[in-house]
Amino acid sequence: MATNDYDRVRLGIEAMTAYISGNNLMTKYMMERAESDGNLDQVADGATALCALLLRQMAGMTGKSEQEILQEIARGLNRTEQQEH
């Protein structure tokens, strides 16, 4: 069980590494985590912790607030969604 921020972020990095490595690796990773943990709550928590850390880092690098960055991401997703339909 991830008990501190370091462990949570490390688990998030592990999950995202599997995700960007390809569908087969991600599927295998998720199956293994589900078998070892009984559920995927820890993976979700780790991914959330990683996203929060990256958001704080982006805010520091850009001078924007975390909220502004989230709003920009949401607008970008909305534009992409509209272009696909």
Protein Blocks (a to p, Z undefined) as FASTA:
>chain_A
ZZbfklmmmmmmmmmmmmmnojklmmmmmmmmmmmnopaklmmmmmmmmmmmmmmmmmmm
nopafklmmmmmmmmmmmmmmmmZZ
